[in-house]
């Protein structure tokens, strides 16, 4: 059974960097592509970016200038960094694999 678990701070101050980690069990992160998706309050899902099985990264054009994805294959996890956050970055953040499933999501609030 594949499980994805997001972790990171629930509260981030404006202008700071948000860092979230997705730890995967039951599958290797080198086996499929992995996505980051978020949902602002009262809005739909927003695809943020992906890291492929080979380690290539893809970003949403709207976030590319502030976003960085990386992975640690030794720990079977991948990480999202989002710089210069604003309150508009508040929402539930999910890591996911289209083939294998989603994490439960983690709430991130950007507030001073």
N, C-alpha and C positions, 0 to 999 in steps of 0.2 A: 504494500500500500504506500503510495507516494504522499508525502506530507510536505507542505511549504509553510514556513513560519516567519512572519515579518517581525523585526525587532528594531527598536530605536526610540528616541525621545518622543514623548507625547506632546511636549510643548517646546516651541522654538521661538526665539525673539526675532522680530523683523530685522532684516539685513544679515542675519546669521546663515550658516550653512546647515541644511538638514541632511542627515545621514541615516539611511535605513539599510538594514541587512535582511536578506532572505536566505534562510537556512533550509536546505532540501534534504529530506531523508527518503529512502526507498528508490531513488534514481540518481544517476550521476548528472551533474550539471553540464557535462560534456556530451550528453546524449541527445538533447533537444534544445530548442531556443527557449529563452525565458523573458518574460515581459514584466514591465511595471505599468500599473494602471491606477488611476486615482479617481475619486468621486468627491467633488466639492459638495457642501451641504445644499440640498435642494436642486442639484444638477445631475446630469448624466455622467456616465463613465468617460474618462479621458485617457486615451493611450499615451503613455509618456515616452517609452522607449523599450528597446530589447537588446539582449546580449545573446549572440548565437551560440550554438554548440561548439563552434570553433573560436569563440571569443570576440567576434566582430560585434560592433555596437551600432545601434541605430537609434536616432532621437527624433522625437516630434520636432518639427521645425519651430514651433512656438516655444520650445523649451531648450533647444539645442545650445543656446549661448550660456545657459546657467546649469546645465546638467552634465553629469558624468556617471558612467556605469563601469563597474569593474567586477572581477570575480577572483575567488580564491579556490582553486580546484582542490587543494589539499584539505580544505575544510568544507568543501562542497557547498559553497555559499556565494552569493553575489550581492553587490552593494550599489545603492543609489546615493548619489550626492547631488543636492540641489542648492545652488548658491543664491545669495541675496534674496532670501525668501520674503514674501509679503503676506499680509492676511489672506490674499487671494489664493495662496497655496494651502490654505486650510482644507482638510478633507480626510477621507479614509483612503489609505494607500494599500494597494494590493500587489503582491507578486504572483505570477501565474505562468503556467505553461498551457498553451492551447490544447495540447494533447493529454496532459497529465492532471490538470486541475489548478485550483487557486488556493492561496492562503486565505486565512480568515479575515485579513485586513487589519490595519492598525490606524488608529485615529491620530492625526497630527493637527495641532492647533498652532497657528502663528499669531502670537500676541505678545505685547510688552507687559 
